[in-house]
Amino acid sequence: QVQLVESGGGLVQAGGSLRLSCAASGRTFSSYGMGWFRQAPGKEREFVAAVTRSGGSTLNADSVKGRFTISRDNVKNTVYLQMNNLKPEDTAVYFCAATRRLGGPIGTMEAYAYWGQGTQVTVSS
């Protein structure tokens, strides 16, 4: 089992940048595919980005392509989400998640068994 703790959220103006981090417990971090999801007030949780266990392949939602980059450091047991050119519609609670499912980066929420508690990102216009 893995425990996940997100950090790095905050308030930023439109056009600004933030980098979210998700620290994982345990010695088997590299056996998990990782993903970032977000949930805005009154909306369902949605996929943002995912990365494979090795970090060699990533997947982004169309809404963040060209602006967000997911990466991971298997030595530090951490996954990152670099967010550039932020927009007010990016305002949400951002969650990281872990999956043991094999294959490429996974964008479906149901595949992820382990979740962090989330970090708030607010983008002002």
DSSP file with accessible surface (Angstrom, degrees, kcal/mol):
  #  RESIDUE AA STRUCTURE BP1 BP2  ACC     N-H-->O    O-->H-N    N-H-->O    O-->H-N    TCO  KAPPA ALPHA  PHI   PSI    X-CA   Y-CA   Z-CA
    1    1 A Q              0   0  173      0, 0.0     2,-0.4     0, 0.0    27,-0.1   0.000 360.0 360.0 360.0 149.7    0.0    0.0    0.0
    2    2 A V        -     0   0    6     96,-0.1     2,-0.4    24,-0.1   113,-0.1  -0.955 360.0-149.6-126.5 143.4    1.2    3.5   -0.7
    3    3 A Q        -     0   0  134     -2,-0.4    22,-2.3    22,-0.1     2,-0.4  -0.944  15.1-156.6-113.4 139.6    0.3    6.8    1.0
    4    4 A L  E     -A   24   0A  12     -2,-0.4   113,-0.5   111,-0.4     2,-0.4  -0.939  11.4-174.4-123.6 135.9    0.3   10.0   -0.9
    5    5 A V  E     -A   23   0A  99     18,-2.0    18,-2.6    -2,-0.4     2,-0.2  -0.973  12.4-155.1-132.5 117.5    0.7   13.6    0.3
    6    6 A E  E     +A   22   0A  17     -2,-0.4     2,-0.3    16,-0.2    16,-0.2  -0.569  18.6 164.9 -88.7 153.9    0.3   16.6   -2.1
    7    7 A S  E     +A   21   0A  62     14,-2.4    14,-2.7    -2,-0.2   112,-0.1  -0.958  40.0  69.5-154.4 168.1    1.9   20.0   -1.7
    8    8 A G        +     0   0   37     -2,-0.3    11,-0.3     1,-0.3    14,-0.1   0.368  60.9 133.9 103.8  -4.5    2.6   23.1   -3.7
    9    9 A G        +     0   0   28     12,-0.1     2,-0.3     9,-0.1    -1,-0.3  -0.178  22.1 120.5 -70.9 171.3   -0.9   24.5   -4.2
   10   10 A G  E     -d  121   0B  30    110,-0.8   112,-2.8   109,-0.1     2,-0.5  -0.988  60.1 -50.2 165.0-166.0   -1.8   28.1   -3.6
   11   11 A L  E     +d  122   0B 132     -2,-0.3     2,-0.3   110,-0.2   112,-0.2  -0.871  53.5 165.0-103.9 130.2   -3.1   31.3   -5.1
   12   12 A V  E     -d  123   0B  24    110,-2.5   112,-2.5    -2,-0.5     2,-0.2  -0.984  34.8-111.3-143.6 151.5   -1.7   32.6   -8.4
   13   13 A Q  E >   -d  124   0B 146     -2,-0.3     3,-2.3   110,-0.2    73,-0.2  -0.484  50.7 -82.3 -79.6 155.2   -2.6   35.1  -11.0
   14   14 A A  T 3  S+     0   0   48    110,-2.5    73,-0.2     1,-0.3    -1,-0.1  -0.286 119.9  29.9 -55.8 138.1   -3.7   34.0  -14.5
   15   15 A G  T 3  S+     0   0   44     71,-3.3    70,-0.6     1,-0.3    -1,-0.3   0.256  99.6 114.9  91.6 -11.2   -0.7   33.4  -16.7
   16   16 A G    <   -     0   0   22     -3,-2.3    70,-2.4    70,-0.2     2,-0.3  -0.097  58.0-122.5 -83.3-175.1    1.4   32.3  -13.7
   17   17 A S        +     0   0   61     67,-0.2     2,-0.3    68,-0.2    67,-0.2  -0.929  21.3 178.7-132.2 152.5    3.0   29.0  -12.8
   18   18 A L  E     - B   0  83A  35     65,-2.1    65,-3.3    -2,-0.3     2,-0.5  -0.977  16.9-146.6-144.1 153.0    2.9   26.5   -9.9
   19   19 A R  E     - B   0  82A 131     -2,-0.3     2,-0.3   -11,-0.3    63,-0.2  -0.977  14.5-157.8-123.2 118.9    4.6   23.2   -9.3
   20   20 A L  E     - B   0  81A   0     61,-2.7    61,-2.3    -2,-0.5     2,-0.3  -0.700   6.4-160.8 -90.3 145.5    2.7   20.6   -7.4
   21   21 A S  E     -AB   7  80A  24    -14,-2.7   -14,-2.4    -2,-0.3     2,-0.4  -0.936   8.4-164.6-123.5 150.1    4.5   17.7   -5.6
   22   22 A a  E     -AB   6  79A   0     57,-2.0    57,-2.1    -2,-0.3     2,-0.4  -0.937  10.3-158.9-135.9 110.1    3.1   14.4   -4.4
   23   23 A A  E     -AB   5  78A  49    -18,-2.6   -18,-2.0    -2,-0.4     2,-0.4  -0.768   8.6-155.7 -93.0 132.7    5.3   12.5   -2.0
   24   24 A A  E     -A    4   0A  12     53,-3.0   -20,-0.2    -2,-0.4     2,-0.1  -0.858   6.4-137.3-110.9 142.1    4.7    8.8   -1.7
   25   25 A S        +     0   0   46    -22,-2.3     3,-0.2    -2,-0.4   -22,-0.1  -0.447  60.4  43.0 -86.3 165.9    5.5    6.5    1.3
   26   26 A G  S    S-     0   0   42      1,-0.2     3,-0.3    -2,-0.1    -2,-0.1  -0.041  84.1 -90.4  90.7 169.8    7.1    3.1    1.0
   27   27 A R  S    S+     0   0  243      1,-0.2     3,-0.2     2,-0.1    -1,-0.2   0.282 109.2  69.5-104.7   8.3    9.9    1.5   -1.0
   28   28 A T    >   +     0   0   63     -3,-0.2     3,-2.1     1,-0.1    -1,-0.2   0.028  53.5 124.8-116.5  27.7    7.8    0.4   -4.0
   29   29 A F  G >   +     0   0    2     -3,-0.3     3,-2.0     1,-0.3    -1,-0.1   0.877  69.9  61.0 -55.8 -39.8    7.0    3.7   -5.6
   30   30 A S  G 3  S+     0   0   66      1,-0.3    -1,-0.3    44,-0.2    -2,-0.1   0.580  93.5  65.7 -69.8  -5.2    8.4    2.7   -8.9
   31   31 A S  G <  S+     0   0   29     -3,-2.1     2,-0.4     2,-0.1    -1,-0.3   0.422  91.9  79.8 -92.9   2.6    5.8   -0.1   -9.2
   32   32 A Y  S <  S-     0   0    0     -3,-2.0     2,-0.3    -4,-0.2    68,-0.2  -0.920  71.6-139.1-113.6 132.9    3.0    2.4   -9.4
   33   33 A G  E     -E   99   0B   8     66,-2.7    66,-2.7    -2,-0.4     2,-0.3  -0.618  31.9-146.2 -74.0 147.5    1.7    4.3  -12.3
   34   34 A M  E     +EF  98  51B   0     17,-2.1    17,-2.9    -2,-0.3     2,-0.3  -0.900  19.4 179.2-124.1 150.9    0.8    7.8  -11.1
   35   35 A G  E     -EF  97  50B   0     62,-2.4    62,-2.3    -2,-0.3     2,-0.4  -0.964  20.5-139.4-145.0 159.5   -1.8   10.4  -12.1
   36   36 A W  E     +EF  96  49B   0     13,-3.3    12,-2.5    -2,-0.3    13,-1.7  -0.981  24.2 174.8-117.5 137.2   -3.1   13.8  -11.3
   37   37 A F  E     -EF  95  47B   2     58,-2.9    58,-3.0    -2,-0.4     2,-0.3  -0.871  10.9-155.6-131.6 164.6   -6.8   14.6  -11.2
   38   38 A R  E     -EF  94  46B  13      8,-2.5     8,-3.2    -2,-0.3     2,-0.4  -0.986   6.5-159.7-143.9 155.9   -8.7   17.8  -10.2
   39   39 A Q  E     -E   93   0B  70     54,-2.2    54,-2.4    -2,-0.3     6,-0.2  -0.957   8.6-160.7-140.0 116.5  -12.1   18.7   -8.9
   40   40 A A    >   -     0   0   24      4,-0.4     3,-2.3    -2,-0.4    52,-0.1  -0.572  45.0 -75.6 -89.5 158.0  -13.6   22.1   -9.2
   41   41 A P  T 3  S+     0   0  112      0, 0.0    -1,-0.1     0, 0.0     3,-0.1  -0.282 118.4   5.1 -56.4 130.0  -16.5   23.3   -7.0
   42   42 A G  T 3  S+     0   0   92      1,-0.2     2,-0.3    -3,-0.1    -2,-0.0   0.525 113.9 100.6  76.0   5.4  -19.7   21.7   -8.2
   43   43 A K  S <  S-     0   0  146     -3,-2.3    -1,-0.2     1,-0.0     2,-0.1  -0.817  75.5-101.6-121.3 162.7  -18.0   19.6  -10.8
   44   44 A E        -     0   0  172     -2,-0.3    -4,-0.4     1,-0.1     2,-0.1  -0.425  47.3 -92.3 -76.9 156.9  -16.9   16.0  -11.1
   45   45 A R        -     0   0   73     -6,-0.2     2,-0.3    -2,-0.1    -6,-0.2  -0.444  50.9-164.8 -67.1 138.5  -13.3   15.0  -10.6
   46   46 A E  E     -F   38   0B  87     -8,-3.2    -8,-2.5    -2,-0.1     2,-0.1  -0.931  21.8-101.2-132.4 155.0  -11.5   14.9  -13.9
   47   47 A F  E     +F   37   0B  38     -2,-0.3   -10,-0.2   -10,-0.2     3,-0.1  -0.435  35.1 168.2 -71.2 141.5   -8.2   13.6  -15.3
   48   48 A V  E     -     0   0B   0    -12,-2.5    13,-2.8     1,-0.4     2,-0.3   0.704  59.3 -24.9-116.4 -56.5   -5.3   15.9  -15.7
   49   49 A A  E     -FG  36  60B   0    -13,-1.7   -13,-3.3    11,-0.2    -1,-0.4  -0.990  49.9-163.0-160.8 155.8   -2.2   13.9  -16.4
   50   50 A A  E     -FG  35  59B   0      9,-2.4     9,-2.2    -2,-0.3     2,-0.3  -0.978   1.9-163.2-144.0 156.9   -0.6   10.5  -15.9
   51   51 A V  E     -FG  34  58B   2    -17,-2.9   -17,-2.1    -2,-0.3     7,-0.2  -0.991  23.2-115.9-141.3 145.2    2.9    9.0  -16.1
   52   52 A T    >   -     0   0   19      5,-2.3     3,-0.7    -2,-0.3   -20,-0.1  -0.201  39.8 -94.8 -74.0 173.5    4.0    5.4  -16.3
   53   53 A R  T 3  S+     0   0  104      1,-0.3   -21,-0.2     2,-0.1    -1,-0.1   0.858 126.1  41.4 -60.7 -37.3    6.1    3.6  -13.6
   54   54 A S  T 3  S-     0   0   95    -23,-0.1    -1,-0.3     3,-0.0    20,-0.1   0.656 108.2-121.6 -83.9 -15.9    9.4    4.4  -15.3
   55   55 A G  S <  S+     0   0   31     -3,-0.7    -2,-0.1     2,-0.2    17,-0.1   0.449  80.4 119.0  86.5   3.1    8.4    7.9  -16.2
   56   56 A G        +     0   0   68      1,-0.1     2,-0.4    -5,-0.1    -3,-0.1   0.654  69.8  38.8 -80.2 -14.7    9.0    7.1  -19.8
   57   57 A S        -     0   0   55      2,-0.0    -5,-2.3    -5,-0.0     2,-0.3  -0.998  64.9-176.4-139.0 138.7    5.5    7.8  -21.1
   58   58 A T  E     -G   51   0B  71     -2,-0.4     2,-0.4    -7,-0.2    -7,-0.2  -0.879  10.5-157.7-131.3 164.3    3.0   10.5  -20.2
   59   59 A L  E     -G   50   0B  69     -9,-2.2    -9,-2.4    -2,-0.3     2,-0.4  -0.995  10.0-166.9-142.8 134.3   -0.6   11.4  -21.0
   60   60 A N  E     -G   49   0B  33     -2,-0.4   -11,-0.2   -11,-0.2     2,-0.1  -0.947  25.8-113.2-123.4 147.0   -2.3   14.8  -20.7
   61   61 A A    >>  -     0   0   18    -13,-2.8     3,-1.7    -2,-0.4     4,-0.9  -0.426  34.1-115.8 -67.0 150.4   -5.9   15.9  -20.8
   62   62 A D  G >4 S+     0   0  131      1,-0.3     3,-0.6     2,-0.2    -1,-0.1   0.851 112.6  63.4 -58.0 -34.3   -6.6   18.0  -23.8
   63   63 A S  G 34 S+     0   0   59      1,-0.2    -1,-0.3     3,-0.0   -15,-0.1   0.679 112.5  33.6 -67.6 -16.7   -7.4   21.0  -21.6
   64   64 A V  G X> S+     0   0    0     -3,-1.7     4,-2.4   -16,-0.2     3,-2.3   0.405  82.3 131.0-119.7   0.9   -3.9   21.1  -20.2
   65   65 A K  T << S+     0   0  122     -4,-0.9     4,-0.1    -3,-0.6    -3,-0.0  -0.301  79.6  15.4 -59.1 135.3   -1.8   20.1  -23.2
   66   66 A G  T 34 S+     0   0   87      2,-0.4    -1,-0.3     1,-0.1     3,-0.1   0.330 127.4  58.0  83.5  -8.1    1.1   22.4  -23.8
   67   67 A R  T <4 S+     0   0   21     -3,-2.3    17,-2.1     1,-0.2     2,-0.4   0.690  97.5  51.3-120.0 -38.5    0.7   24.0  -20.4
   68   68 A F  E  <  -C   83   0A   1     -4,-2.4     2,-0.4    15,-0.2    -2,-0.4  -0.850  58.2-168.6-108.1 145.0    1.1   21.2  -17.8
   69   69 A T  E     -C   82   0A  81     13,-2.5    13,-3.0    -2,-0.4     2,-0.4  -0.993   6.6-156.2-133.9 126.0    3.9   18.6  -17.5
   70   70 A I  E     +C   81   0A   6     -2,-0.4     2,-0.3    11,-0.2    11,-0.2  -0.790  23.7 158.5 -97.3 141.9    3.9   15.5  -15.3
   71   71 A S  E     -C   80   0A  54      9,-1.7     9,-3.3    -2,-0.4     2,-0.3  -0.955  20.6-150.2-151.6 169.2    7.1   14.0  -14.2
   72   72 A R  E     -C   79   0A  30     -2,-0.3     2,-0.5     7,-0.3     7,-0.2  -0.987  11.3-151.5-146.1 155.5    8.4   11.7  -11.5
   73   73 A D  E  >> -C   78   0A  48      5,-3.0     5,-2.0    -2,-0.3     4,-0.6  -0.941   8.2-169.6-127.0 104.0   11.6   11.0   -9.5
   74   74 A N  T  45S+     0   0   55     -2,-0.5   -44,-0.2     1,-0.2   -45,-0.1   0.599  87.1  56.4 -75.0 -10.4   11.7    7.4   -8.4
   75   75 A V  T  45S+     0   0  134      1,-0.1    -1,-0.2     3,-0.1   -46,-0.1   0.859 114.6  37.4 -81.2 -40.0   14.7    8.1   -6.1
   76   76 A K  T  45S-     0   0  136      2,-0.2   -52,-0.2    -3,-0.1    -2,-0.2   0.430 105.2-128.5 -89.3  -1.3   12.8   10.8   -4.2
   77   77 A N  T  <5 +     0   0   39     -4,-0.6   -53,-3.0     1,-0.2     2,-0.4   0.908  66.1 128.9  55.2  45.0    9.4    8.9   -4.4
   78   78 A T  E   < -BC  23  73A  17     -5,-2.0    -5,-3.0   -55,-0.2     2,-0.4  -0.984  46.8-159.6-137.2 141.5    7.8   12.0   -5.8
   79   79 A V  E     -BC  22  72A   0    -57,-2.1   -57,-2.0    -2,-0.4     2,-0.3  -0.932  18.9-157.7-116.6 144.3    5.6   12.9   -8.7
   80   80 A Y  E     -BC  21  71A  26     -9,-3.3    -9,-1.7    -2,-0.4     2,-0.4  -0.851  16.2-159.1-121.2 156.1    5.3   16.4   -9.9
   81   81 A L  E     -BC  20  70A   0    -61,-2.3   -61,-2.7    -2,-0.3     2,-0.6  -0.913  11.7-161.5-134.3 105.7    2.9   18.5  -11.9
   82   82 A Q  E     -BC  19  69A  59    -13,-3.0   -13,-2.5    -2,-0.4     2,-0.6  -0.804  10.7-166.4 -85.7 121.7    4.4   21.6  -13.5
   83   83 A M  E     +BC  18  68A   0    -65,-3.3   -65,-2.1    -2,-0.6     2,-0.3  -0.946   9.9 175.4-117.7 116.3    1.6   24.0  -14.4
   84   84 A N        +     0   0   62    -17,-2.1   -67,-0.2    -2,-0.6   -68,-0.2  -0.790  60.3  20.4-115.9 161.1    2.3   27.0  -16.6
   85   85 A N  S    S-     0   0   89    -70,-0.6    -1,-0.2    -2,-0.3   -68,-0.2   0.917  84.8-158.8  48.8  51.8    0.1   29.6  -18.2
   86   86 A L        -     0   0    1    -70,-2.4   -71,-3.3    -3,-0.2   -70,-0.2  -0.273   7.4-157.3 -66.1 146.7   -2.5   29.0  -15.6
   87   87 A K    >   -     0   0   79    -73,-0.2     3,-2.5   -72,-0.1     4,-0.3  -0.862  31.0-110.2-121.2 156.0   -6.1   30.0  -16.3
   88   88 A P  G >  S+     0   0   52      0, 0.0     3,-1.9     0, 0.0    35,-0.4   0.850 117.4  63.3 -55.2 -32.0   -9.0   30.7  -13.9
   89   89 A E  G 3  S+     0   0  127      1,-0.3   -49,-0.0   -49,-0.0    -3,-0.0   0.560  88.8  69.6 -72.2  -5.9  -10.7   27.6  -15.1
   90   90 A D  G <  S+     0   0    0     -3,-2.5    -1,-0.3    33,-0.0     2,-0.2   0.518  70.3 121.5 -83.5  -6.3   -7.7   25.6  -13.7
   91   91 A T    <   +     0   0   34     -3,-1.9     2,-0.3    -4,-0.3    31,-0.2  -0.407  41.0 105.7 -60.5 124.5   -9.0   26.5  -10.2
   92   92 A A  E    S- H   0 121B   2     29,-2.1    29,-2.7    -2,-0.2     2,-0.5  -0.966  76.2 -79.9-178.5 170.4   -9.6   23.2   -8.4
   93   93 A V  E     -EH  39 120B  40    -54,-2.4   -54,-2.2    -2,-0.3     2,-0.5  -0.861  48.3-146.0 -88.7 128.9   -8.5   20.8   -5.7
   94   94 A Y  E     -EH  38 119B   0     25,-3.1    25,-2.0    -2,-0.5     2,-0.4  -0.859  15.6-169.7-104.8 131.1   -5.7   18.7   -7.3
   95   95 A F  E     -E   37   0B  20    -58,-3.0   -58,-2.9    -2,-0.5     2,-0.3  -0.934  11.9-148.8-118.5 139.4   -5.2   15.1   -6.3
   96   96 A a  E     -E   36   0B   0     -2,-0.4    20,-2.3   -60,-0.2     2,-0.3  -0.781  21.2-173.6-100.8 156.0   -2.5   12.7   -7.0
   97   97 A A  E     -EI  35 115B   0    -62,-2.3   -62,-2.4    -2,-0.3     2,-0.4  -0.975  14.5-143.0-148.4 155.6   -3.2    9.0   -7.3
   98   98 A A  E     -EI  34 114B   0     16,-2.4    16,-1.7    -2,-0.3    15,-1.2  -0.955  12.9-172.6-126.9 142.6   -1.4    5.7   -7.7
   99   99 A T  E     -E   33   0B   3    -66,-2.7   -66,-2.7    -2,-0.4    13,-0.1  -0.986  23.2-158.4-133.6 144.8   -2.3    2.6   -9.7
  100  100 A R        +     0   0  127     -2,-0.4     2,-0.1    11,-0.3    12,-0.1   0.433  58.3 122.9 -94.3  -1.1   -0.8   -0.9   -9.9
  101  101 A R        -     0   0  145     10,-0.4   -68,-0.2   -68,-0.1    -2,-0.1  -0.371  59.5-130.9 -65.6 137.1   -2.4   -1.4  -13.3
  102  102 A L        +     0   0  115     -2,-0.1     2,-0.3   -50,-0.1    -1,-0.1  -0.327  60.8  52.5 -83.9 167.3    0.1   -2.3  -16.0
  103  103 A G  S    S-     0   0   58     -2,-0.1     3,-0.1     3,-0.0     0, 0.0  -0.702  91.3 -18.5 109.6-161.5    0.4   -0.7  -19.4
  104  104 A G  S    S-     0   0   47     -2,-0.3   -53,-0.1     1,-0.2   -45,-0.1  -0.024  93.1 -53.8 -74.5-178.6    0.7    2.9  -20.6
  105  105 A P        -     0   0   27      0, 0.0     2,-0.5     0, 0.0    -1,-0.2  -0.365  62.5-137.0 -60.6 136.3   -0.2    6.1  -18.7
  106  106 A I        -     0   0   23    -55,-0.2   -55,-0.1   -72,-0.2   -47,-0.1  -0.859  25.9-179.1-110.2 128.7   -3.8    5.7  -17.5
  107  107 A G        +     0   0   26     -2,-0.5     2,-0.5   -57,-0.1   -60,-0.2   0.373  53.3 100.6-105.0   4.1   -6.4    8.5  -17.6
  108  108 A T    >   -     0   0   72      1,-0.1     3,-1.5   -62,-0.1     4,-0.3  -0.801  62.5-147.4 -98.6 128.9   -9.4    6.7  -16.1
  109  109 A M  G >  S+     0   0   66     -2,-0.5     3,-1.9     1,-0.3    -1,-0.1   0.841  93.6  65.9 -61.3 -34.2  -10.1    7.5  -12.4
  110  110 A E  G 3  S+     0   0  153      1,-0.3    -1,-0.3    -3,-0.0    -3,-0.0   0.692  91.0  65.0 -66.0 -18.1  -11.4    4.0  -11.7
  111  111 A A  G <  S+     0   0    9     -3,-1.5     2,-0.6   -12,-0.1   -10,-0.4   0.664  85.7  85.9 -76.9 -14.9   -7.9    2.5  -12.3
  112  112 A Y    <   +     0   0   12     -3,-1.9   -13,-0.2    -4,-0.3     3,-0.1  -0.779  46.7 175.0 -98.6 123.2   -6.5    4.3   -9.3
  113  113 A A        +     0   0   72    -15,-1.2     2,-0.4    -2,-0.6   -14,-0.2   0.656  65.0  58.5 -96.6 -20.2   -6.8    2.7   -5.9
  114  114 A Y  E     +I   98   0B  59    -16,-1.7   -16,-2.4  -111,-0.0     2,-0.3  -0.959  62.9 179.7-122.2 135.1   -4.7    5.1   -3.8
  115  115 A W  E     -I   97   0B  78     -2,-0.4  -111,-0.4   -18,-0.2   -18,-0.2  -0.956  21.0-135.2-136.0 144.4   -5.4    8.8   -3.4
  116  116 A G        -     0   0    9    -20,-2.3  -111,-0.2    -2,-0.3     3,-0.1  -0.307  34.6-107.6 -82.4-179.8   -3.9   11.8   -1.7
  117  117 A Q        -     0   0  186   -113,-0.5  -112,-0.1     1,-0.2   -22,-0.1   0.585  61.2-117.6 -89.6 -11.4   -6.1   14.3    0.2
  118  118 A G        -     0   0   22    -22,-0.1     2,-0.4   -25,-0.0   -23,-0.2   0.060  13.8-120.5  98.6 155.8   -5.6   17.1   -2.3
  119  119 A T  E     - H   0  94B  23    -25,-2.0   -25,-3.1  -112,-0.1     2,-0.3  -0.999  27.5-118.9-136.9 137.3   -4.1   20.5   -2.6
  120  120 A Q  E     - H   0  93B  89     -2,-0.4  -110,-0.8   -27,-0.2     2,-0.5  -0.587  24.0-172.0 -82.3 132.4   -6.0   23.7   -3.5
  121  121 A V  E     -dH  10  92B   0    -29,-2.7   -29,-2.1    -2,-0.3     2,-0.5  -0.993   4.5-175.9-120.6 124.5   -5.0   25.7   -6.6
  122  122 A T  E     -d   11   0B  51   -112,-2.8  -110,-2.5    -2,-0.5     2,-0.6  -0.988   6.2-166.7-124.7 125.0   -6.7   29.0   -7.1
  123  123 A V  E     -d   12   0B   7     -2,-0.5     2,-0.3   -35,-0.4  -110,-0.2  -0.952  10.1-154.0-114.0 119.2   -6.1   31.1  -10.2
  124  124 A S  E      d   13   0B  43   -112,-2.5  -110,-2.5    -2,-0.6    -2,-0.0  -0.659 360.0 360.0 -94.0 148.4   -7.3   34.7  -10.2
  125  125 A S              0   0  137     -2,-0.3    -1,-0.1  -112,-0.2   -38,-0.0  -0.334 360.0 360.0 -90.0 360.0   -8.2   36.6  -13.3
